[in-house]
Amino acid sequence: MTDVPYISEKDLKLKVNELRTQITHDERELRSLFNELRLHRTNIGELKEKRDLLNSQVKEMVAKAKELKEKRDEVNKRISELKNIKNARISASQKASDEIAKLKAERDALNQISKGTVDMLSKAYSIELDTFLNADVPLQHEIDVFNRLLQFEERLRAAMKADEVHKKIQETYETNILHQVDSEENTGSTIKELAELSQQYHVEMVEIYKKVDEMRKEADLCHAQIKEKFGITKPLRARIDPLKQRISELRDELNVYLEKLNDIQLLKDEKKQQEQRVVAKEKLEKTGKMSLQDLKVLMENGDLKL
């Protein structure tokens, strides 16, 4: 605002008070917005720190789980090698064949349920688990993956049971090859120990992934809270600049009105001084006397010189 149309002094004062009130209100609102932003930003910093710490821990734990998986796979590879050696030494008798046939039937029934090896199912389970934990998929897809995980667990138990039955088959074969002096290695026992070790690695790996899942959920919750807070602060930030602009414009307008009031006051002071001058001159002319104030007025207007 650069100019003000003529209005009375009273209206000018009312306008000045109105503008000051509005500026005070807007400045209070601006301080409130800054305080609220500061509060949310503090919380955001804490949430980011917690989220990043969780993600860092998850990274370390996933690396440990991968290491366990590699160890498990190495053990399973050794088991497979030992099974091949043991199977090569089998010379089954008819009685052993009958027993083996029954065991095979039991194992085959389990394999019909498992439809895969422990190694294959474990890998498939790990892949599905990785998808469930890490992949950004739609909810329905995530539900489907979860259901497949439950199915893999049932099949994996059947596969493990099938492996146990298979060990019994191997032990039955061993009873028929004891005469082989060069068979010093107790293959079945070694396979059992390795299978237990493999299972230990697998259980540890699954437990780690369970913890990883929990920590990821917590990290995701922190991230969601961060996004929510950004959603809150965005409209707050959007209000700040327009409010600052309006305060600046109100101050400019207030300055114009204050200058107008100042001009009026100067005119009033000048008028009052002229009135005092006239009175002082009349007093001096009539009485030849004057006060110090009268002297000052006359000297300031050049009516009297010492």
One Martini backbone bead per residue (centre of mass of N, CA, C, O) as a GRO file, in nm:
protein
  306
    1MET     BB    1   0.093   0.037   0.026
    2THR     BB    2   0.116   0.398  -0.078
    3ASP     BB    3  -0.183   0.504  -0.012
    4VAL     BB    4  -0.416   0.728   0.165
    5PRO     BB    5  -0.706   0.818   0.219
    6TYR     BB    6  -0.903   1.029   0.363
    7ILE     BB    7  -0.900   1.018   0.722
    8SER     BB    8  -0.953   1.011   1.031
    9GLU     BB    9  -0.788   0.988   1.320
   10LYS     BB   10  -0.970   0.777   1.445
   11ASP     BB   11  -0.962   0.578   1.204
   12LEU     BB   12  -0.659   0.545   1.205
   13LYS     BB   13  -0.636   0.419   1.490
   14LEU     BB   14  -0.819   0.181   1.433
   15LYS     BB   15  -0.645   0.066   1.205
   16VAL     BB   16  -0.386   0.028   1.365
   17ASN     BB   17  -0.506  -0.165   1.577
   18GLU     BB   18  -0.601  -0.376   1.377
   19LEU     BB   19  -0.321  -0.442   1.258
   20ARG     BB   20  -0.179  -0.516   1.522
   21THR     BB   21  -0.366  -0.749   1.592
   22GLN     BB   22  -0.313  -0.916   1.337
   23ILE     BB   23  -0.008  -0.942   1.372
   24THR     BB   24  -0.012  -1.080   1.646
   25HIS     BB   25  -0.174  -1.323   1.555
   26ASP     BB   26   0.019  -1.418   1.326
   27GLU     BB   27   0.275  -1.448   1.502
   28ARG     BB   28   0.156  -1.661   1.688
   29GLU     BB   29   0.099  -1.866   1.465
   30LEU     BB   30   0.390  -1.889   1.365
   31ARG     BB   31   0.514  -1.994   1.629
   32SER     BB   32   0.334  -2.245   1.644
   33LEU     BB   33   0.435  -2.375   1.382
   34PHE     BB   34   0.734  -2.394   1.460
   35ASN     BB   35   0.692  -2.567   1.714
   36GLU     BB   36   0.554  -2.806   1.571
   37LEU     BB   37   0.782  -2.865   1.375
   38ARG     BB   38   1.002  -2.917   1.586
   39LEU     BB   39   0.868  -3.159   1.716
   40HIS     BB   40   0.847  -3.344   1.463
   41ARG     BB   41   1.149  -3.338   1.386
   42THR     BB   42   1.249  -3.478   1.638
   43ASN     BB   43   1.088  -3.742   1.596
   44ILE     BB   44   1.204  -3.810   1.319
   45GLY     BB   45   1.495  -3.848   1.408
   46GLU     BB   46   1.441  -4.086   1.600
   47LEU     BB   47   1.309  -4.273   1.388
   48LYS     BB   48   1.547  -4.285   1.192
   49GLU     BB   49   1.751  -4.404   1.387
   50LYS     BB   50   1.592  -4.662   1.448
   51ARG     BB   51   1.555  -4.764   1.158
   52ASP     BB   52   1.860  -4.776   1.082
   53LEU     BB   53   1.941  -4.974   1.304
   54LEU     BB   54   1.758  -5.205   1.218
   55ASN     BB   55   1.868  -5.234   0.928
   56SER     BB   56   2.156  -5.300   1.018
   57GLN     BB   57   2.085  -5.556   1.177
   58VAL     BB   58   1.952  -5.705   0.946
   59LYS     BB   59   2.201  -5.723   0.765
   60GLU     BB   60   2.370  -5.896   0.962
   61MET     BB   61   2.163  -6.133   0.992
   62VAL     BB   62   2.149  -6.212   0.693
   63ALA     BB   63   2.445  -6.286   0.669
   64LYS     BB   64   2.430  -6.514   0.879
   65ALA     BB   65   2.213  -6.683   0.732
   66LYS     BB   66   2.382  -6.731   0.475
   67GLU     BB   67   2.609  -6.882   0.617
   68LEU     BB   68   2.432  -7.116   0.720
   69LYS     BB   69   2.338  -7.209   0.442
   70GLU     BB   70   2.616  -7.287   0.335
   71LYS     BB   71   2.673  -7.499   0.550
   72ARG     BB   72   2.429  -7.676   0.498
   73ASP     BB   73   2.494  -7.738   0.198
   74GLU     BB   74   2.764  -7.878   0.256
   75VAL     BB   75   2.646  -8.104   0.428
   76ASN     BB   76   2.447  -8.211   0.214
   77LYS     BB   77   2.666  -8.285   0.015
   78ARG     BB   78   2.803  -8.493   0.197
   79ILE     BB   79   2.561  -8.672   0.235
   80SER     BB   80   2.529  -8.742  -0.061
   81GLU     BB   81   2.801  -8.882  -0.087
   82LEU     BB   82   2.756  -9.099   0.133
   83LYS     BB   83   2.510  -9.228   0.005
   84ASN     BB   84   2.651  -9.325  -0.248
   85ILE     BB   85   2.852  -9.509  -0.106
   86LYS     BB   86   2.647  -9.685   0.044
   87ASN     BB   87   2.480  -9.779  -0.202
   88ALA     BB   88   2.724  -9.921  -0.342
   89ARG     BB   89   2.735 -10.151  -0.085
   90ILE     BB   90   2.476 -10.285  -0.146
   91SER     BB   91   2.360 -10.622  -0.042
   92ALA     BB   92   2.065 -10.752  -0.067
   93SER     BB   93   1.843 -10.945   0.079
   94GLN     BB   94   1.535 -11.074   0.090
   95LYS     BB   95   1.469 -10.972   0.371
   96ALA     BB   96   1.577 -10.690   0.324
   97SER     BB   97   1.394 -10.633   0.083
   98ASP     BB   98   1.128 -10.645   0.236
   99GLU     BB   99   1.195 -10.423   0.433
  100ILE     BB  100   1.265 -10.214   0.222
  101ALA     BB  101   0.993 -10.210   0.081
  102LYS     BB  102   0.838 -10.098   0.322
  103LEU     BB  103   1.009  -9.845   0.358
  104LYS     BB  104   0.965  -9.736   0.076
  105ALA     BB  105   0.662  -9.703   0.102
  106GLU     BB  106   0.677  -9.499   0.327
  107ARG     BB  107   0.860  -9.297   0.181
  108ASP     BB  108   0.681  -9.259  -0.069
  109ALA     BB  109   0.445  -9.140   0.082
  110LEU     BB  110   0.604  -8.898   0.178
  111ASN     BB  111   0.686  -8.802  -0.108
  112GLN     BB  112   0.394  -8.743  -0.195
  113ILE     BB  113   0.381  -8.509   0.005
  114SER     BB  114   0.650  -8.351  -0.055
  115LYS     BB  115   0.761  -8.336  -0.354
  116GLY     BB  116   1.063  -8.348  -0.228
  117THR     BB  117   1.341  -8.234  -0.103
  118VAL     BB  118   1.495  -8.087   0.152
  119ASP     BB  119   1.667  -7.904  -0.016
  120MET     BB  120   1.450  -7.799  -0.209
  121LEU     BB  121   1.247  -7.705   0.009
  122SER     BB  122   1.438  -7.517   0.157
  123LYS     BB  123   1.489  -7.333  -0.081
  124ALA     BB  124   1.194  -7.266  -0.137
  125TYR     BB  125   1.141  -7.153   0.143
  126SER     BB  126   1.355  -6.929   0.131
  127ILE     BB  127   1.237  -6.784  -0.110
  128GLU     BB  128   0.958  -6.729   0.011
  129LEU     BB  129   1.065  -6.587   0.264
  130ASP     BB  130   1.209  -6.360   0.115
  131THR     BB  131   0.954  -6.252  -0.017
  132PHE     BB  132   0.794  -6.201   0.247
  133LEU     BB  133   1.021  -6.003   0.373
  134ASN     BB  134   1.119  -5.817   0.103
  135ALA     BB  135   0.891  -5.794  -0.082
  136ASP     BB  136   0.691  -5.572  -0.285
  137VAL     BB  137   0.367  -5.675  -0.233
  138PRO     BB  138   0.070  -5.758  -0.247
  139LEU     BB  139  -0.146  -5.878  -0.022
  140GLN     BB  140  -0.240  -6.135  -0.172
  141HIS     BB  141   0.043  -6.233  -0.234
  142GLU     BB  142   0.131  -6.253   0.061
  143ILE     BB  143  -0.082  -6.465   0.139
  144ASP     BB  144   0.009  -6.681  -0.063
  145VAL     BB  145   0.296  -6.711   0.049
  146PHE     BB  146   0.211  -6.796   0.334
  147ASN     BB  147   0.060  -7.053   0.247
  148ARG     BB  148   0.309  -7.186   0.115
  149LEU     BB  149   0.475  -7.203   0.372
  150LEU     BB  150   0.289  -7.402   0.515
  151GLN     BB  151   0.316  -7.623   0.301
  152PHE     BB  152   0.627  -7.654   0.317
  153GLU     BB  153   0.636  -7.749   0.608
  154GLU     BB  154   0.484  -8.015   0.563
  155ARG     BB  155   0.674  -8.122   0.339
  156LEU     BB  156   0.936  -8.104   0.505
  157ARG     BB  157   0.856  -8.308   0.720
  158ALA     BB  158   0.819  -8.539   0.521
  159ALA     BB  159   1.108  -8.530   0.407
  160MET     BB  160   1.247  -8.585   0.675
  161LYS     BB  161   1.107  -8.853   0.726
  162ALA     BB  162   1.207  -8.982   0.466
  163ASP     BB  163   1.504  -8.970   0.548
  164GLU     BB  164   1.479  -9.150   0.796
  165VAL     BB  165   1.384  -9.396   0.642
  166HIS     BB  166   1.629  -9.409   0.459
  167LYS     BB  167   1.826  -9.477   0.686
  168LYS     BB  168   1.702  -9.750   0.747
  169ILE     BB  169   1.772  -9.866   0.478
  170GLN     BB  170   2.076  -9.839   0.510
  171GLU     BB  171   2.099 -10.015   0.766
  172THR     BB  172   1.996 -10.271   0.633
  173TYR     BB  173   2.230 -10.291   0.437
  174GLU     BB  174   2.466 -10.307   0.645
  175THR     BB  175   2.397 -10.605   0.744
  176ASN     BB  176   2.516 -10.712   0.443
  177ILE     BB  177   2.833 -10.563   0.474
  178LEU     BB  178   3.022 -10.657   0.721
  179HIS     BB  179   3.233 -10.836   0.554
  180GLN     BB  180   3.351 -10.561   0.478
  181VAL     BB  181   3.655 -10.456   0.580
  182ASP     BB  182   3.678 -10.171   0.420
  183SER     BB  183   3.419 -10.077   0.599
  184GLU     BB  184   3.490  -9.843   0.841
  185GLU     BB  185   3.278  -9.650   0.776
  186ASN     BB  186   3.009  -9.501   0.933
  187THR     BB  187   2.785  -9.379   0.734
  188GLY     BB  188   2.517  -9.353   0.890
  189SER     BB  189   2.630  -9.190   1.130
  190THR     BB  190   2.740  -8.958   0.966
  191ILE     BB  191   2.476  -8.875   0.837
  192LYS     BB  192   2.330  -8.816   1.100
  193GLU     BB  193   2.518  -8.596   1.201
  194LEU     BB  194   2.491  -8.417   0.952
  195ALA     BB  195   2.184  -8.384   0.968
  196GLU     BB  196   2.186  -8.245   1.241
  197LEU     BB  197   2.363  -8.015   1.152
  198SER     BB  198   2.182  -7.918   0.924
  199GLN     BB  199   1.938  -7.867   1.107
  200GLN     BB  200   2.074  -7.661   1.285
  201TYR     BB  201   2.127  -7.456   1.066
  202HIS     BB  202   1.833  -7.426   0.978
  203VAL     BB  203   1.709  -7.335   1.246
  204GLU     BB  204   1.886  -7.087   1.280
  205MET     BB  205   1.799  -6.952   1.019
  206VAL     BB  206   1.494  -6.934   1.081
  207GLU     BB  207   1.523  -6.769   1.342
  208ILE     BB  208   1.653  -6.526   1.212
  209TYR     BB  209   1.419  -6.464   1.014
  210LYS     BB  210   1.215  -6.407   1.233
  211LYS     BB  211   1.366  -6.165   1.352
  212VAL     BB  212   1.381  -6.008   1.092
  213ASP     BB  213   1.078  -5.976   1.058
  214GLU     BB  214   1.031  -5.813   1.317
  215MET     BB  215   1.233  -5.582   1.252
  216ARG     BB  216   1.105  -5.496   0.987
  217LYS     BB  217   0.834  -5.419   1.103
  218GLU     BB  218   0.949  -5.199   1.288
  219ALA     BB  219   1.083  -5.034   1.063
  220ASP     BB  220   0.821  -4.990   0.901
  221LEU     BB  221   0.678  -4.838   1.124
  222CYS     BB  222   0.875  -4.603   1.135
  223HIS     BB  223   0.839  -4.522   0.840
  224ALA     BB  224   0.534  -4.466   0.860
  225GLN     BB  225   0.564  -4.242   1.074
  226ILE     BB  226   0.734  -4.056   0.904
  227LYS     BB  227   0.527  -4.018   0.678
  228GLU     BB  228   0.307  -3.907   0.862
  229LYS     BB  229   0.469  -3.658   0.959
  230PHE     BB  230   0.508  -3.538   0.679
  231GLY     BB  231   0.202  -3.507   0.637
  232ILE     BB  232   0.179  -3.296   0.869
  233THR     BB  233   0.411  -3.082   0.790
  234LYS     BB  234   0.339  -2.988   0.508
  235PRO     BB  235   0.094  -2.796   0.575
  236LEU     BB  236   0.259  -2.623   0.768
  237ARG     BB  237   0.468  -2.520   0.561
  238ALA     BB  238   0.248  -2.400   0.366
  239ARG     BB  239   0.166  -2.167   0.584
  240ILE     BB  240   0.419  -1.991   0.635
  241ASP     BB  241   0.478  -1.809   0.386
  242PRO     BB  242   0.201  -1.666   0.367
  243LEU     BB  243   0.219  -1.553   0.656
  244LYS     BB  244   0.476  -1.386   0.618
  245GLN     BB  245   0.365  -1.216   0.387
  246ARG     BB  246   0.126  -1.092   0.543
  247ILE     BB  247   0.291  -0.955   0.763
  248SER     BB  248   0.451  -0.772   0.574
  249GLU     BB  249   0.203  -0.627   0.452
  250LEU     BB  250   0.092  -0.521   0.722
  251ARG     BB  251   0.340  -0.353   0.796
  252ASP     BB  252   0.332  -0.167   0.553
  253GLU     BB  253   0.050  -0.060   0.613
  254LEU     BB  254   0.111   0.045   0.896
  255ASN     BB  255   0.328   0.254   0.817
  256VAL     BB  256   0.139   0.435   0.658
  257TYR     BB  257  -0.051   0.506   0.894
  258LEU     BB  258   0.170   0.615   1.082
  259GLU     BB  259   0.258   0.843   0.896
  260LYS     BB  260  -0.016   0.982   0.895
  261LEU     BB  261  -0.027   1.031   1.197
  262ASN     BB  262   0.235   1.193   1.211
  263ASP     BB  263   0.138   1.423   1.030
  264ILE     BB  264  -0.094   1.510   1.211
  265GLN     BB  265   0.083   1.569   1.461
  266LEU     BB  266   0.255   1.788   1.328
  267LEU     BB  267   0.020   1.980   1.268
  268LYS     BB  268  -0.068   2.009   1.558
  269ASP     BB  269   0.200   2.117   1.666
  270GLU     BB  270   0.211   2.362   1.478
  271LYS     BB  271  -0.054   2.488   1.564
  272LYS     BB  272   0.015   2.516   1.862
  273GLN     BB  273   0.264   2.696   1.819
  274GLN     BB  274   0.111   2.931   1.684
  275GLU     BB  275  -0.070   2.988   1.921
  276GLN     BB  276   0.159   3.044   2.121
  277ARG     BB  277   0.278   3.281   1.957
  278VAL     BB  278   0.040   3.470   1.964
  279VAL     BB  279   0.014   3.488   2.268
  280ALA     BB  280   0.303   3.588   2.325
  281LYS     BB  281   0.286   3.849   2.159
  282GLU     BB  282   0.046   3.977   2.304
  283LYS     BB  283   0.173   3.974   2.582
  284LEU     BB  284   0.419   4.147   2.511
  285GLU     BB  285   0.261   4.397   2.404
  286LYS     BB  286   0.084   4.444   2.668
  287THR     BB  287   0.315   4.379   2.916
  288GLY     BB  288   0.627   4.300   2.861
  289LYS     BB  289   0.582   3.997   2.919
  290MET     BB  290   0.744   3.666   2.986
  291SER     BB  291   0.807   3.347   2.953
  292LEU     BB  292   1.019   3.100   2.883
  293GLN     BB  293   0.827   2.970   2.679
  294ASP     BB  294   0.772   3.226   2.517
  295LEU     BB  295   1.065   3.277   2.439
  296LYS     BB  296   1.107   3.014   2.285
  297VAL     BB  297   0.887   3.051   2.070
  298LEU     BB  298   0.987   3.325   1.951
  299MET     BB  299   1.272   3.228   1.875
  300GLU     BB  300   1.192   2.986   1.689
  301ASN     BB  301   1.022   3.210   1.493
  302GLY     BB  302   1.182   3.499   1.485
  303ASP     BB  303   1.045   3.728   1.686
  304LEU     BB  304   1.314   3.696   1.864
  305LYS     BB  305   1.614   3.870   1.962
  306LEU     BB  306   1.932   3.896   2.144
   0.00000   0.00000   0.00000
